[in-house]
Amino acid sequence: MKIQKGYLIQLIFLLSIVIVIFILINNLVINLSRTNVGIGFQWLLQPAGFALAEHILPYKPSDSYAWALIIGWFNSLKVIFSGLLLSTFMGVVIGIARVSKNYLLRLLSSLYVAFIRQIPLLLQLMFWYFVAFLNLSETPISIIGGLVQISNKFINLLGLHLSIEFTALLVGLSVFTGASISEVIRGGINSVAKGQWEAYKTLGISDNLGMYRIILPQALPAIIPALTSQYLNLAKNSTLAIAVGYADLYAVSDTSITQTGRAIEGFVILLSSFILLNMIINSIMELINKKIVRSNFH
């Protein structure tokens, strides 16, 4: 009887969701019919008419909205995957420092995590863009023997020409996400049994080698699931690029919607793109997790 009652509650809940969705879609169709707007994607083939300061592939204002959105998609991928690499590196370094025997390292890493996690990401992005980078000199400053050139217009890093907008977004996302990743790393390291720490010490293995060859590999099964969540958060947080003028997919989509009035189609494209991106990230991390779990059992 309890099982039947449970099924009945679930059925009622499911029907309620279906009814609400039906009502919303019906209202949408009625309102679109009244305004004679309709839903269509022909506008994607029309000239965009706006410039993009950042584009990996050739682009000009006379190109279509579809091509502008593709450029925005590539710009998003560029900052997201760069951010994943940089934030992971920072998170691992800070996470290990959090469990270090060195008091100064533990203190500095703890202060970093506590400070960064208390400030909204939007404020951090605006700080890096308006305060840290735009206040640099217009004349490029060469450091490290000219390998790095910095100005308030661009940054040349080992031959890579980076815009200030991209750099501010990348640094802001990486610093913010790196603080959260460091806590994931610290939690994973602390989940390893104390006996494993004592075992490598009795074998005369140094702390650094023991951490990278014994502790971290055993901590990965606990790290990967939480790390996946942080990666997905970074991908979603990248939409704040519009605050620093970086032409990512969200910024290009927002401009396209403003010019064409095609809000529904624009948001469908935007949502579909980020769902696809998050599915790719999630699938890759699942494969990595399965491989790690399989290797631990063999």
Secondary structure, DSSP 8 states (H G I E B T S, - for coil): -HHHHHHHHHHHHHHHHHHHHHHHHHHHHHHHHHHT-----GGGGSB-----S--SS---TTSBHHHHHHHHHHHHHHHHHHHHHHHHHHHHHHHHHHT-S-HHHHHHHHHHHHHHTTS-HHHHHHIIIIIIITTS-SS-EEETTTTEEE-SSEEEETTEEEEHHHHHHHHHHHHHHHHHHHHHHHHHHHTS-HHHHHHHHHTT--HHHHIIIIIHHHHHHHHHHHHHHHHHHHHHHGGGGGGGT---HHHHHHHHHHHH--HHHHHHHHHHHHHHHHHHHHHHHHHHHHHHHHHHT-
